[in-house]
Amino acid sequence: MRSLARKSILPLTLIIVGAAAVVGYAAEESHPKRIAGDHTGYGKSGEPGEGPQDQDPSASAPPAVGNAYTPRRTEENARIGAVFEKDDRGAHFCTASVVQSPGRNMLITAAHCAFDADSGKPVDDLVFAPDYRNGDEPTGLWKVNKVMVDDRWAKSQDEDLDVAFVTLDAKQGKEIQDVLGGNTLGIDRGFDNEVKITGYPTSRDTPISCQNHTTKFSDTQLRIQCTGFEGGTSGSPWLADYDPKSHTGTVIGVLGGHEGGGDEDDVSYAAYFDDDIAALYKRAQDED
């Protein structure tokens, strides 16, 4: 288990790198080593287990609060997807979602999903499969071209900065936000929010969702109780205030942060989105 990291008072600096470029920060010896291509070394990235029972598509009653279910295919869920390395022939090991940006090409996920602290560089050849289900990819695979994390996370894996913004290559002349839309980013939304979390456990080829209220774990971390959020769900968006008329919601966290998102399947964490995350998001847009 990892203790909650205290925030550094160093000036905010953004790491922006191509998918295979070397940044030059080595991981601290206290962090577990990860074998190349192995994504089971931290938090809830890529550790398979037993998934929840699929929801009957004809069910009329919503699932109980805090219980995971298989969500139906909707416009809201379509902008959330599984993260693979190189292509979709291997296991998906994290989750990401589309967030609005001027370039219309940006995802948000956990930093530990996209940046390998041991090697000091991004995970090679990441691809994103939105709305992935049983090998079906309605809009295909989208290739990551840049990974953006705060350098304090790259140096010390500060749990309060376990957030990454990544940009994607266009497909057939279109950016991903043109195809799927995107959610907004919520800063300083407080600790009590009703959210829906959707993610992709490595053990399943369909996503899971869960609704519940967030609570305060610390001044810099959110906590939620939702069943079944095991390995592969790191990076899952915590979505509040989805408006079916505007087709947008607000991402107020991503599964990660404390203990890489938690060491229990039924309790998850997220770094609180404060001024540091707002600055990271702004600079990610400016440098895109």
N, C-alpha and C positions, 0 to 999 in steps of 0.2 A: 504494500500500500504506500502511496505517496502522500506526504503531508502537504497541506495547502501552502503554496509558495507565496512569499511576501512580494509585493510589487516593487520593482526597481525604480529609482528616481532618475535613472539615466534618460536622456532625451529619446523620444520615440524615433526609431529608424526602421524603414521598411526594407525587407529583403525582397527583391524582385528578380527572379531568375528564370531562364529557359528551363525546359523540362529536364535537361541533362547537364546543366551547368553546375560547376562547383562553387559553393559559397565560401567555404573555408572555415566554418565553425565546427569543431569536433564536439561530440556529446560528452557530458561529464561522466566520469567513471561510475557514479552512483546509479546511472540509469541502465536498465537491462539491455544487453546486446541483442541485436536482431540479425538473423541470417538473411542475406540478400534474397529477396523474393518472398520472405516470410513476414506476414503481417499480423502475427499473433502475439507480438511482444509487448503491446502497450494498450491498456484500456479495453475498449469494446471494438477493436478492429480485428475482424477476421477470426473469431473463435466460435466454431460451430457448437450448437446445442439443440435442444428440442424446441420446435416452434409451436405457436398457438394453433388451435383448430381454425380452419378457414371459416369465414363467415358465410352463411347461406345468402346468396345474392337476393333472394326473395324475402329475407327477414325484414320485418317492419319496425321492430323495436331496436333502439340503439344499444350497443353493448354497455355493460356496466362501467361506470367511471373507474379508470385505472386498469382496465383489462384490455389486453391487446386483441386485435381482430384483423382479418384480411380486408383491406379497404377495396371498394369498387373502383373501377377505372373512371376517373373524372378529370376535368380540366385542372382542378386544384392539385390532384395527385400526380398528374402527368409531368409536372416540372420537378419532381423528386425522382432520383434514380440511383442505381448501383454504380459503384466505382470499381473498375477492373484495372489490371496492369497489362499493357500491350494490346490485348484483345479480349473477347468474351469467352475464350476457350478455358481459361483458368477460373478460379473462384473469385467472386466479388468480395471485397473485404472492408468496404466503407460505403457511406451514403453521402450524397451532396444534393444541392437544389439550386435552382436558378434564382438569382437576386438581381434586381433592377440596377442597370448601370448605363452611362451614356454610350458606351460601346456595344451594349446589348448582347454581351458575350460572357457574362460573369456568373460563376457559381460561388457558393459559400459552403465550407465544410470545416472539419476540425484540422488544426495544423498537423497533428500527429498522423493524419491520413495521407497528407500530401508531401510532407517533408520528413526525410529520414535523418534524425538527429545524430545517429551513429556515423553516417558517412558525411554529414554536413551538406547534403544536397537534396533536391527534390526526389521523390520516388520516380523512377524512369517510366516514361511512356504511359502515363495515366490516360484512361478513356472513361467516358461517362455514358451510361445507358439509361436515359430517362424512361420512366414508366415500364421498366423491365419486368417481364413476367414469363417464366417458363421458357426462356430463350427467345421470346418475342420482343422485338425492339421497334416500336412503331415509327420512331424517327431515326433509327440507326445509332451508331456509336459516334460520339463527339470527342475529338482529340484535344487534350489539354496542351496549351502552348506556354503558359506561364504559371508559376506558383508564387504566391505572395504571403509572407509571414513576417511578423515582427522579429527583429533580430534578438530581442531578449528571450523569445521562445526558442529561437534557433540555438542560442548559447546555453540556456539553462532549463529549457522546457517549463517555463513559468506557467503554471496551470491557469492563471488568470488571463493568459494570452493564447489559449489553445484554439485559435481561429485562423482559418486561411481563406483567402479569396483566390480563385483560379480563373484564368481566361481560356476560352476555347477557340479553336479554329472554326471558321465559317464552313458551312456545308451547302454546296450548290448555290453559292452567292447569298446565303441567308445566315444571320446570326441566330443563336439559340433562343434569344428572347423574342425575335420576330416570329418564331415558330410556336413557342410554348407560353409566352408571357413570362412575367417574373414577379416575385414578391418584394416588398419594401423591407428596409432594415429598421428595426426599432431600437432606439438608444434610450437608456435610463427609463425603462418602462416599469421599474419597481419589481418587487419580488413575488407579488401575488397576481398571477395572470392565468386565465383559462387558456390552455393551449392544446393543440393537436400535434402529436409527434408521429412522423412516418419514417420508417427506416427499413433497411434490407439486411436481415440476419444472414450470415454466411450459410447457415444450415438450410435456408429456404430459397426458392426461386420466385417467390412472390413477396411483396412488402407486408409489413404489419403497421397498424396505426393504433393510437391510444389517446384518449382525452382525459385530462385532469388539470388541477390547479398546481402551479408551481409554488414552492415555499422557499424561504431564505435559509441557506445552509451556512453562509458567512457573508460578510460585506461584499464579497467579490464572486460568489458562486450561488447559482440556483440549484434546486433539488426537486425531483418529481418521483412519484411512485407510479410505475406503469409496468405491467408484467411483460416478460419475454424479450426485453431489449438486451440482447446478448451480443456476441462478437459479430461485427459487420454493420452495426447500427451507429458506430461513431460517425459524427458529422450530420446526423439526422436533424432537420430543422424543427425548432419549437415554434409553431405557427399560431399566432393570435389574430383575432378580428378578421377572419376571411370574409370578404364581401362578394357574394356571387354576382352582383350587378357590375362591379368594377373588375371582377375576376382577380383580385389581389388580396393577399394577407400580409401580415407583418412578422418577420422572423425576429424573435427576441432572444434567441440562443441557438446553439447547435450542441448536440450531445458530445461531450468531451469535458475538458477542464479537470476537476478534481478526480484523481485516480484514472485519468483518461476517459472519464465518463462514468466510472464506478466499477466495483468488483463484484456486484450482485446484479443479476438479470432484472430484478424487479425494482431497483432504485437507480436513478440516473442523475447526472449532474451536467451543468453547462456554465461556462464562464459568463459572468454578468456583462452585458454590453454597455460599456461606459465610454468615457471620452477617448480612451486608448483605442477601442474598437472603432469608434467613429473616425478617428484620425487614420487608422489603418485602411478603412474603407475609402476615405477620401483620397488618400495617396494612391491606393490601388487604381482608382478611377483616373487620377491625374496621370499616372504612368502607363496606362493602357494604350 
